């Protein structure tokens, strides 16, 4: 089983390789998900690691096989209309927004994503945790199944100006402790 720990600067190269591998693979198989972070760079990840204690790497040996990044609401890009709506809707609440979850295709279905979410849920206290799934332009069934399996509820969807869709998921962290197990 993979070790889930806080991500650190030394993980960035492995994270970028993982993101590139997942992104390229999923261009060919959109049902498996699609990452919408075109500007992924070492500086971006180092920034995230410094502003949020909710950045996790799943590692097997010395290889990064998963990444989960959740940012506190006050860190979300204030120029982004979507994030502004989120901040307004949950004003006064402690919110965390999952901006990225990725698992190596070789390790999918082995509980890596579930373990990273479990770590986030344990450490987030009573925060409201939000996540989204972007489509480009196809429905991302794998992402929806994952979000629902780990305890998120589908809250709604929006259409962007480029006709892509964004599905929003919510988890009130006080609803249950830890990560829901498969029945």
Buried (B, 14 or more C-beta within 10 A) or exposed (E): EBEBEBBEEEBBEBBBEBBEBBBEBBEEEBEBBBBBBEEBEEEBBBEBBEEBEBBBBBBBEEBBBBBBBBBBBEBBEEEEEBBEEBBEEBEEEBBBBBBBBBBBBEBBEBBBBBBBBBBBBEBBEEBBBBBBBBBBEEBBBBBBEBBEBBBBEEBEEEEBEEEBBBBBBBBBBEEEEEBBEEE
